[in-house]
Amino acid sequence: MTAPILLNALRAFEASARHQSFSAAAVELNVTPAAVGQLVRSLEEWLGTGLFHRGAGGRARLILTDTAARALPDIQAGFDRLNLGFERLKEGSTVGVLTVTVSPAFAAKWLLPRLDRFQSAWPDTDVRLDTSLKLADFSTQGIDIGVRYGAGHWPGLDAELLMEEDVFPVCSPGFIEQHARLRKPDDLSGLTLIDDLSVDRQAGFITWDTWFEQAGAKPRKTRANLKINNSAAVLQAAIDGHGVALARSVLARDDLAAGRLVRLFPKLTTPSQLAYYIVYRSECADLPRLVAFRDWLREEATDNAATQ
């Protein structure tokens, strides 16, 4: 029996033993029950011994012989090692799936508008985006690389600074036409302020209160603020004319460039204590797909800074 036929026969035997059925094994292996049965019989003939006690009827449950039962755990462990080895081989190639974790807002406002450039440069790499405000566990969730917003420290991950940013008020062109008196921060009194709740306030995130304090302003609030827990939705609410948003420069860049948003008080610049970082496990740092995506992120960030 040749090696390929032997491997197929062993797979048929293992699946049949696990399911106790040729029919169920056939479904898993995407072949006919007759093909599975033939492969198992050819293995039995090659070994010169039976592997199953076959009951009466085609649907009877398969029962392993004592010899087969003793061998099955080692065969299953061997397939597990083969699968692991195959995954290791795939890690050394740009071909395959790259799983990337980012926040929903970063995906919508920065990554997705640029991602076609990566896919054009690396057409054999399929990108799977994992978007969530919750921090993903890279090892258990199969995450390869991500972009996180914070102070740059996450246990178990290497972090490289990608982009810093400023925070400033923005509104739609139509909104500023309706409120032409907006000349200084105090003029925001009485207007709806759109509040971003997506980042932990204990982590150094700039809130409206922080921004007003640094701007030396004390506006009188006469209307309730609009609070949203998604930074992209915060900007969209401002685009739709619902009020003034405190924007993060990285996320607002494209909307400002397209004229969908207007920056208020451009002479007032408030640097954020937080920034965007590329994050990954140190043991995966040299995987070709990861390296390609990391280098591409750096190039895009450099181009982003050059055009601001």
N, C-alpha and C positions, 0 to 999 in steps of 0.2 A: 504494500500500500504506500503510495507516494505521500510526502509530507502534507501537501494541500488537502488531499482526500482524508488523510488521518485527522487533520485539524478540524475539518468539517464534520467528520464522524464523531469526534470527541464533543464538539459543540452540540450536535444532535443528541448525543447520549446525556450530556449535562442538563440540557433544557428538558428532555423527556423525564429524567430522574427528578428534577425540581418540580415539574408540573404533574408528575405521575401520569402522563398522558402524551401520546404522539400528536394528537390533534392540537392540544394547547401549545406544545412545543413548536408545531408547524406555524401557528399564528405568530408566535414571537419571532421565529426565524424567517417568516415571510416565504414559506415553501408549502408544499402539500404534505398532508400526513403520510402519504405513501412514500414520499421522498425521505422524510424523517425515519420512517420504519426501515427503508432500504439502507440508509446510512448506518443505523444501529446494527442491523443484521450483518452488514459488511464488516463492522468493527468486531462483532462477535466471532465471525468466521476467521478474521485475521488473528484474533487472540486465541481462538480455539476453545472458548468458553462462553456460556450464556451470561447476560448482564441483568435480565429481568425475568421474573416469574410472570408469565402472561396468563391472565384469566380468560374465561370464556367470553366471547362477544367482543366486537370491535371497540366498545367504549369502556371496557373493564379497566380498572385502575392498575397501573404498572407497579410492580413491587420489585425492588432491587434484590439481587442475590447478595449473599454475605460478602463475596469478593468485591462486587461493585460498590456496595455500601461503604466498605473500608477505603476504596480508592476515590470515591466521589469528593470528599473534602479536599484532597490534594489537587484533584483536577480543577475544582472550583477556585482554589487559591492560585493555581497556575494561570487561569484565565484572568483573575483579578490583577495579577502581576503583569500579564501581557497588555491588558487595558491601560494600566498605569504607565507602562513603558511607551505605549503608543501616544498617550497624552504628553509624555515628556518629549517625544519626537516632534509632535505638533508645536510644542512651545518654542522650538528652535526655528520656526518658520513664520513669515508674515502672513501665510495663508491660514484662514480660520476666523474664529470669532474673538473680538476684543470687547470685554465687558467694562463699561465706563459708568461710574456713579457721579452724578452731579445733582444740584438742586433743580427743581422744576423751573425756577426763574432764570437760572444761569443757562439751562438748556434752551429755553424759549428766546431769551434776549441776546445771548452771545454765541453759544455753541452751534445750535442748529443753523443759523444764517450763514455759518462759515464751513460747516461740516462737509459740504460737497467738494471743497478743495482737498480735504484729506482723502476722501473716497476716490477722487480722480487720480491722486498721486499713489494711492495704495489700493487698487481695485480688488485685490485678493483678500483684503481684510474686511470682514463684516463687523460693523460696530453695533453693539447692543447697549442701549442706554438704560441705566437704572436711575430713575428720577424720584427722589424722595427728600423731604426735609429731615427725616431721621437718618442718623449716621449708619451706614452699612457696615456689616462685619465682612471684611474682605475675604478672610479664609473660609468662612462657612457659607458665604453667598457667592463665591466664585468671582469676586470682583478683581479685575486686573489693575485698574488705574482710576483715579478720580480727580475732581477739582473741588476743594472745600474752601469755605469762607470762614476765616477766624484768625486766631493769633499765631497759628503755625505749629501747634503742638497737639498731636493725636497719638495716643499710645499704640505701639506696634507698627507705626507707619513712618516712612521717610516723607518729609515735606519740603518742597522747593517753591520758593516764592515765584508766582506767575505774574500777578498784576496788583499794584496798589491802586487806591482810588480816593476820590474826594466825594463829599456829600453836599448837596445844594438843593434849593427849592426849584421846582419846575411846574409849569402849567401848560395848557393848550394855547395856541394862538388866539382862538376864539375867546377863551377865558380872559386873557390879558386885554383884549379889546373891550370887554365888558367892564374891566376894572383897571382903567387907564391910570389910576392914581398910585399904582404899585411902584413906588420909587425906593422904599427902604423897608427893612424887616417889620417895623412897627405898623406899616400899612396892611399887614396881613390880619390885623384885628378884625374880627367879625366874619372872616371868610372860613370856608370849610377846609380844614387841613387833613390830608390823607395820611394815615399813620401805618407804618409797616411793622407788623407783629411777627414776622417770619424768623427773626434772629433773637436769641436769648439776650435780654436787656442787661444781664450781669456780665456779658462778655465784652463790653466796651463799644457796643453798637450805639451810633449817634441817633438820639431821638430828637423830636421837635424841641423839647425842653432844653436838651444839651445844645442844640444848634442856636436857639434864641439866646442862651446864656453866653455862648462864645461870640455871637454877633452883637452882644450888648443891647439887646432889645427886650421889651416886656409888653408884648401885644395884649390887648384885652380880648378875651375869648367870649364871644356871644353866641356861637353856634357849636353844636356837638361835632367832634371829629369823626371822620370815616376811618374805621380800623379794618385792615385787611392782612391776612397772614400769608401772603404770597407777593414777593417783590415785583414780579411781572404784572400781576393784577393791580398793584399800586400804581404802576406807570400807566397801565391801560385806563384806569379810572381817571387819571389826570388828562390823558389824551382825549377821553370822552367828555371832558369839561366838568367833572364832578367836584373839582377843587384843586388845591395846590399840594403836590407830593414832595416829600423829601427824598430826592433821587440819589442813587449810587451811580457814580459816573460810568463805571464799566457797563452796567446794565442799560443805562439811558443813552449811551453813545449813539447808537444807530437811530433812535427816535429823534434825538436832537439834530443829527446830520440830515435826516429826512424832513425836518420841519414839523414833525408831529408834536414835538414838545419845544418849549422855549425856556431857557434858563433865566431865572430871576436873580437880580443883584450879582452880576458876574464878577464884581470885584471882591466879593466875599467868598473865600475858599476855605473849606473845613476839611483837612485831611482826616481820613478814617484811621483808627487804630487797628482795624481789621483789614485783611487783604485776601486775595485768592491764591491758593497753593495747589500745586500738583502733588498728589499723594499716592503712594504705592508701598507694597511690602518690599523690604530690602532684598529679600531672596529672589524677587522677580525683576529686579532693576535692569537686568541685561537681556530680558526676553525681547526678541526682535520686534514683535508687534507693539509692545509697550514702549520701546525706545523710539519707534517711528512716530507713535502718537504723541509722546512727550516732546520730541523735537518739533513736531508740527505745532503743538500748543505754544511752545516758546516763540516760534516764528510768527504766529498769528498775534501773540501778545506784543511782540516787538513792532509789528506793523500797526497794531492798534495804538501804541504809544506815539509812533511817529506821525500819525495822522490827526492826533488830538489838537 
